[in-house]
């Protein structure tokens, strides 16, 4: 027990006073029989291929924000560019570094730079099925909205036509009423003249 305590003490002491700057490949951890715990580090925006693949050129900033969330970096000098940066290191996995750049023009997505996404995990079959379902749902929603718009336009045209017909009928009725009033006035004048 004393040996283990002294080894741990020496390990922490020697690690603090490391001479690794002066030696090439030597580390105190090389001589110890156990490995020190390394905490997982997650920094930046966590992205998934599923959400990235939902981005489409021409969508609005708000749509992109709804799909992928807030950017890691919004540069005040380039307000039309959103950067999603991630640096993660897991004890069990290799380091993950990636960068996604979205560029907007007139509040519409004009470029999706995915060059820095090589370390991002590939889409699983389950995610691909989800993406297909999401795309199908969006197409159905788009079709429904288009049909609704056509229906609204058709109803507006019908309402306009009815209003025009009612206006013409009103004008005719007023014209007939005036003619009748003139006729009645002429009859009254004739009777008064007799």
ZAMARGU-4260 file (C-alpha; in steps of 0.2 Angstrom, whole numbers, plus 5000, padded with zeros to 4 digits):
<rodrens>
0) 5000/5000/5000 | 5014/5012/5004 | 5022/5008/4987 | 5006/5012/4978 | 5004/5028/4988
5) 5022/5033/4985 | 5021/5029/4966 | 5005/5040/4965 | 5014/5054/4974 | 5029/5053/4964
10) 5019/5052/4948 | 5010/5068/4952 | 5026/5076/4957 | 5035/5071/4942 | 5021/5075/4930
15) 5021/5093/4937 | 5039/5095/4935 | 5040/5086/4918 | 5056/5087/4908 | 5047/5082/4892
20) 5052/5099/4884 | 5070/5093/4885 | 5067/5074/4880 | 5061/5068/4864 | 5049/5054/4867
25) 5050/5050/4886 | 5035/5052/4898 | 5033/5046/4915 | 5017/5038/4910 | 5027/5026/4900
30) 5034/5018/4915 | 5018/5017/4925 | 5007/5001/4924 | 4991/5011/4923 | 4984/5026/4912
35) 4979/5042/4919 | 4961/5047/4917 | 4958/5060/4903 | 4942/5069/4903 | 4931/5071/4888
40) 4932/5088/4880 | 4917/5095/4870 | 4919/5112/4863 | 4909/5121/4850 | 4893/5117/4840
45) 4888/5098/4840 | 4882/5094/4822 | 4875/5079/4814 | 4875/5073/4796 | 4856/5072/4797
50) 4854/5090/4801 | 4868/5096/4789 | 4860/5086/4774 | 4843/5095/4777 | 4851/5112/4773
55) 4847/5118/4755 | 4853/5132/4745 | 4840/5146/4744 | 4832/5143/4761 | 4831/5158/4772
60) 4842/5162/4787 | 4828/5158/4799 | 4825/5141/4791 | 4843/5137/4792 | 4843/5142/4810
65) 4828/5131/4814 | 4837/5116/4807 | 4855/5118/4813 | 4854/5130/4828 | 4864/5145/4832
70) 4881/5147/4824 | 4897/5145/4835 | 4904/5161/4828 | 4896/5176/4820 | 4909/5188/4814
75) 4903/5206/4815 | 4913/5210/4799 | 4905/5195/4789 | 4887/5195/4795 | 4882/5185/4781
80) 4893/5170/4786 | 4889/5158/4800 | 4903/5147/4806 | 4900/5131/4816 | 4916/5125/4824
85) 4919/5110/4835 | 4934/5103/4844 | 4931/5088/4854 | 4942/5075/4861 | 4936/5059/4869
90) 4946/5047/4880 | 4938/5032/4870 | 4938/5040/4853 | 4950/5050/4842 | 4949/5069/4842
95) 4935/5076/4832 | 4938/5093/4823 | 4926/5100/4810 | 4920/5117/4803 | 4905/5120/4793
100) 4903/5137/4785 | 4886/5144/4779 | 4886/5159/4768 | 4870/5170/4765 | 4866/5182/4751
105) 4850/5193/4753 | 4845/5183/4768 | 4845/5167/4758 | 4858/5152/4760 | 4870/5154/4745
110) 4884/5142/4750 | 4887/5127/4761 | 4905/5124/4764 | 4907/5106/4771 | 4926/5105/4767
115) 4930/5104/4786 | 4918/5090/4790 | 4929/5075/4786 | 4930/5069/4804 | 4912/5070/4807
120) 4903/5053/4809 | 4895/5047/4793 | 4876/5045/4793 | 4869/5029/4799 | 4856/5019/4789
125) 4843/5024/4803 | 4848/5043/4800 | 4846/5040/4781 | 4829/5034/4783 | 4825/5048/4794
130) 4831/5060/4781 | 4821/5052/4768 | 4806/5054/4779 | 4809/5072/4783 | 4812/5076/4765
135) 4796/5067/4760 | 4786/5077/4774 | 4793/5093/4768 | 4788/5090/4750 | 4771/5085/4756
140) 4770/5101/4767 | 4776/5111/4752 | 4763/5103/4740 | 4749/5106/4753 | 4754/5125/4755
145) 4755/5127/4736 | 4737/5119/4735 | 4731/5130/4749 | 4738/5145/4739 | 4730/5140/4723
150) 4713/5138/4733 | 4715/5155/4741 | 4718/5163/4724 | 4703/5154/4716 | 4692/5159/4730
155) 4698/5177/4729 | 4694/5177/4710 | 4677/5170/4713 | 4674/5183/4727 | 4680/5197/4715
160) 4668/5190/4701 | 4653/5190/4713 | 4657/5207/4719 | 4658/5213/4701 | 4642/5205/4696
165) 4633/5212/4712 | 4640/5229/4707 | 4633/5228/4689 | 4616/5222/4696 | 4616/5237/4708
170) 4620/5249/4694 | 4606/5241/4683 | 4594/5242/4697 | 4598/5260/4701 | 4597/5264/4682
175) 4580/5256/4681 | 4574/5265/4697 | 4580/5282/4690 | 4571/5278/4673 | 4555/5273/4683
180) 4556/5289/4694 | 4558/5300/4678 | 4543/5291/4670 | 4533/5293/4686 | 4538/5311/4687
185) 4533/5314/4668 | 4516/5305/4671 | 4513/5316/4687 | 4518/5332/4676 | 4506/5326/4662
190) 4492/5324/4675 | 4496/5341/4683 | 4496/5349/4666 | 4478/5342/4661
</rodrens>
